[in-house]
Amino acid sequence: MVLNYIWIAFFLIGFGVALARLLLNGDMAIFTQVLTGIFDMAKTGFDISLGLVGVMSLWLGIMKIGEHAGVIQIFARLMAPFFAKVFPEVPKGHPAGGSMVMNFSANMLGLDNAATPLGLKAMKELQELNPQKDTASNAMIMFLVLNTAGITLIPTSVIAIRQALAVDQGLVGFNAADIFLPTLIGTFISFMAGLVAVAVYQRINLFSAPVVAFFGGFVALMAGLFGWLHQYPPEVMAKYIGLLGSLVILSIIVLFIAVGAWRRINVYESFVEGAKEGFGVAIGIIPYLVAILVAISVFRSTGCMDYVVGGIAWVVGALGLPTDFVPALPVGLMKTLSGSGARGLMVDVMKTYGVDSFEGKLAAIIQGSTETTFYVLAVYFGSVKIAKTRYALTCGLIADVVGVIGAICVGYWFFK
């Protein structure tokens, strides 16, 4: 229901602003610009969905092998103590636990394309446990909020973009991975905010041994990983980060296939069975994805986003606070709406101010610390035809806002 109101508001506010620009400023091209943006985004939504077919078929096929081989159940058992506290409605040993673990793992490695099909599979399995098929269950809400606020261990794509821009700008010895630890801390802040917000709604006790152990282990892992990578030169560090992400994912694929072969299951037929599911899921999300992207396009192309950012800058300046973070702020605002839009804004900030500037670094940290809340809610809920999302959007936005604020604070801490 909340998404319905927001979707309507994007169109009505955007149209009102466009009309004002025509009547007050004589902007004769504004409505053509808006209409072109709508058509382009509709095509983009369709193209993205079709592009997901291959990736979803691949990963759901691999997941089916892991499920038949029993590997997914092993992953789920390892995380069972933590998941039992955070997802009390999910029965012990249910396949949804394994899918959620794999989804979180892919998100931690910054592999969005791998995380999406795994997340959609988890939603389908959670829907099987849902007594009200049109209403989001507590487990679904917790999963989606933690997904949108997911911890990013390695911001692979952000580092790759920074490295490419540094070459274009003639920077020698540039450390594209210098935002690694700040981004990791930023995502941890966002993750904790989302977890606490949902836990308050669902009255979940987070001061239990499994939850404390999970986060304590993560902090130790974070410190150890940084200590290991920090000893290498920038270019070597970047290579190790890229290698780590690729190696872990490929190792998982080979592990699933090897265990399946060892247990004498028909690995090929299992893969095909899962891949067929991926095709259906990808096609089913087209209407939901197109709907949210065209609304975002109207809000963005009419300049509403610029007005929001300008207003924030004025308020921050009036309070006597520094405003040098404001140029990077649109990345955080856009990231809740569109991942590709936020990526474009991040590149624009880096090109305008320099990839090694404070604004450029902050834009990269925000890009790696936040998630596309509206996109995730629209696609994931749409894939299982959930109409009543309850408080999912509220908690997701809390995680995003806290994540952006945390990213800005971390950026000042490391680079100012």
N, C-alpha and C positions, 0 to 999 in steps of 0.2 A: 504493500500500500504506500509506503514512504517513497519507494522508487517511482511509483505512479505520479505522486505530487511533484517530485523533483523533475521528472521527465517533462511534465506539463510546464513547469516553471521555466525550464531552459528555453522552450519554444516561445512562451509568452513574453518573458523578459527580453529575449533576443529580438523578437519582432518589435517590441516597444522601443528598444534602443535603436534599431535600424530605422524605424519610422522617424524618430527624433533626429537622427543624423541626416535624413533626407530633408525634413522640413526646416531644421535649424541651420544646418551646415551646407545644404544643397548637394549632398553626396549622392549623385545620380547612379553610382555604380554599386552601392551597398547591397541592394536586394539581389542584383545579379551575382555578386560575390557570395552572398549567403546561400543562394540557390545552387550555385556551382559547388560550394562546400558540401551541401546536403547530398548531391548526386555523387560527388567524389567519395564521401564517407560511406554511402550505401554500397558503392562498389568495393571500397576497402573492406567493409565488414564481410561481404560475400567472399572476397579473395582470401581474407584471413581464415575464414571457416574452411574453405577448400584447401588452403595451405596446411591446415591442421590435420587433414585426412590422413596424409602419409605418416606424420609424426604420431598421431593417436593410434593408427593401426600398428605401427612399429611397437610403441610402448605398451599398449594393451595386449599385444601378442606376447611380448616378453613377460608381462605380468601374469598372463595366463599360464605360461610355462612355469614361472616361479610358484604360482598357486598350486598347480598339479604336482610339482616336485616337492612341495612342502617348505620351500625356502621362505616364502612370505610369512608363513606361520611362525617360523623361527625368529624373523625380524619382529613380528608382533609380540612374541613372548618376551623378547629382550626389553621391549618398551612397555610391557604389560603393567608393571607397578605404577609408572607415571601416567599411562593412559587410563588406568583404572580410577585414578583420582580426578583426572581432568575430563574424562568421558565416561562417567558412571553408568550411562544408559547403554553403552556398547558392551555386549556380552564378551566374556573372556574367550579369546581364540577366534573371534569373528573375523572374516576376511577384510572388513573395513579397517581394522587395526593395522594390518600389513600395508594396505594401500595408502593410509595416512602417513605411516612411517616413511614409505618410499617418496611420497609427495614432499614431505618436510625435508628429506635428504636432498632431493633435487633442487629445492628452493635454496638450501644452504650453500649449494655449489654454484648458485647463480644461473642454473640451467632452466630458464622459464619454459622452453619448448618441451622439455622432459617432464616438468612439474605439472603442466596443465592436464595432459591426458591421465596422469596418475591421480590428480585431484578429482577429475570428473568421474573416474572409476570409483573413488572413495565415496563421492556423493551418491552414486547409484546404489552402492552397498548400504549406505546410511539410510537411503530412502526405503530400503527393504525393511528396516527396523522402525520406520516412522509410522505411527498409528493414524496420523492425519496427513494424507498425501498432498494436500494443497498448502500445508502450513509447515514452516521450518521447525524441526525438532531442536532441542537443546544441544544435542551432539553436532548437528549440522551447523548451528550458529557458532559454537566453539571452534569447530574445524575451519570454517570460513574466516573467522576473525584472526585466528592464528596463522592461517594461510596468507591473508592480506598483510599481516604484520610479521611474516616469516623472517627468521634470522638468516641473513646472507653471510655465509662464511667467506666466500670468494666472489666478489663482484666482477666476474669474468668479462662481461660485455662492456662495462664502464671502463675498465682498465684498457681494454683493446682500443676503444674509441679515443681515449686520452693519448695513448701511444701514437696512434695514427695522426692525430691533430698536432702533436708535438713535432713530428717529422715535418709536417706542412709548415709549421711556424719556425722551423730551423733551430729548435732547441737541442743542444748537445748534452748527453748524459742525463736526460730528463727521467725522473723516477715516476713512471705512470702508476706504480703500485703504492705510492705514498698515501693514498686515501684508503688503503686496505684496513688498517686498524680502526681509524675513525668511522668507517662505514660499518664495520663489525659491531662497534659499540653502539652506533646509531640504531642498527636493526635490533640489537638486544633490548634497547630502551623501548622501541616500538612494540616488540614482542611482549615484553613484560606489561606494558600499558594495556594491550589488547587482552592478555590473559586475565589481568586483574579486573578489567571492566566486565568481562563476561562472568568471571567468578563471583562478582558482587551480585549480578542479576540472578545467577543460578545458585548462589549461596554455597559455593565450593570452598572448602578449607584448603588453602595453598600452603599452610605451614605443616604439611605432612612430610615424613621422611623421604618418600620417593620424589616429591617435587623439589624439595631442598637439595637432594642428592643430584638430581638432573641438572639444575642450574649451577650447582657447585662444580659439577663435572664440566659443564660448558665453559665456565669461567677459567678453569684450569687448562682446558684444551685451547682456549683462545690465547692465553698467556704463553703456552708452550709453542703453539704455531707461530705466533709473532716472534718469539725468541729464536726459533729455527730459521725463519725466512729473513729476519732482520740482519743476519750476519753476511748476507750475500749482496753484491752490487745490484743496482736497480734493474739492469737488463736481465741478470740471472734470476732475480726474485720474480720478475714478470713471467719468465719461462717456466719456473717451478710451479707458479700458481696455475698457469694454463695447463701444464702437464698433470697436476694433481686432479683438477676437475675432470679432464678427459680420461685419465687412468681409472679413477673411481667408477665412473659411469660404465666404461667398457668392461671393467672387472665385474661389475654387477651382472651385465648381460652374459658374459662368459660363464660366470658362476651359476646362473640360472640354467643355462643350456647344459653345462657339465653335470650338475646335480640331477637334472631331468634325465640325461642319458644314463647316468649311474643307476638311477632308480627304474630304468627301463620303461619310461613313459614314451609315448609317441610325441617327440618334441615338435616336429614339423606340424602335425595336426593340431596340437595345442596352440601353437603360434597362430595358425590360420583362424582358429576358433576365436581367439582374442582379437585378432585384427579385424574380423567382421564387425565386432562390437564397436571398434574405433570408428569405422566408417559411418555407422548409424548415429553415433554421438556427435561427430563433427557436423553432419548435415543438420541435425536437430537444433544446434545452437545458432544457426544463421539468423532467424527472425529476431532473437534477443540481442544478438551482437549488433545487427544493423540498427535496431531501435535506439540503443544507447549511444552509438557512435554519431548518428545524425543529430541527436539532441545536443551532444557535446559540440559538434561542428557549428550549430547555430549560435551557441553561447560564446564560442571562441571567435568566430569570424565577424561577429558584430562588435567586438572590442570589449565585451563585458569583463573578460578576464583582466584586461589592462586596467579597467576602471577599479576592479577589486584590489589589484596590486597597488595602484596609485593611492587608493584610500588607506591601505595598510601603511604605506610609506609615510603618508601625512600624519597618521596617528602616532606611529613610532617616533617620528621626528618631533612631534608636539610634546611627547613625553621626555624628550631630551636623550633618547637612546640612539646609538649608532644606526645608520641606515645603509651601511655598505653591504649588508646581506640581502637587501631587497631585490637587486637584479637577479639573484638566484632563486628567489621565492616562487616565481611562476612555475618552476620545475616541480616543486612540492605540491602546489595547487593543482597543476595539470596531471600530476602522477596519479591522484585519486580518480581521475576521469579517464585518462588515456595513456598507456605506457609509451606508445610510439610518439604521441604528442609531446610528452615530457622529455623523451629522448631528443627530439628535435629542438626543444627549448634549451636543453642542456648543451647541445652542440652550438647553438646560437650564442649562449653566454660565453662559452669557451673561445669562440671565434671573435667575439666583440671585445672581451676583456683579457683574453689570453688563457691558454690551458693551465699555465702555472700561476695565475693570479689567485687571490683569495676568493673572488667571485666564482672563478672557474672550478677551483677545488671544492668550494661549498656546493655548487650545482651538482658535481659528481657524487658527493657524499649524500646529498638529498635523494638523488636518483637511485642510489644503491640502498638507501635506508627505508624507502617507502614502497608501497605497492598500489596497484590499480584497483582500488576498492570497488568502484562502481562496475568496472569491467568484470571483476571476479564474481561479484554478487549476481550480476545480470547473466553471465555465462553459466556459472555453477548452479544457481537456482533454476535458471531456464532449462538446463539439461535434464532436470527431474521434475519440471513443471510445478515449482513452488511459487505460489502467488502471494502468500502472507509471510513476509520475512521477519516479522516481529521486531526485535531490538538489534538485529544483526548489523544494519547500517549504522546505527548509533555507536555501537562498540567499535566497528571498523573505523569510523571517522575519529573516534577518540584515539585509537592506536595511531592513525595517520597524523593527526595534529600533534600529539606528543612526540611522534617520530620526527616530524619536521623541526619542532622546537629543539629536540635532543640533538638532531644533526647540526643545527645552527650553533648550539652551545659547544658541541664537540669540535666543530670547525674553528670556532674562536679559540678553543683550548689548544688545538694542535698548530694552527697556522697564523695566529695573531699574537 
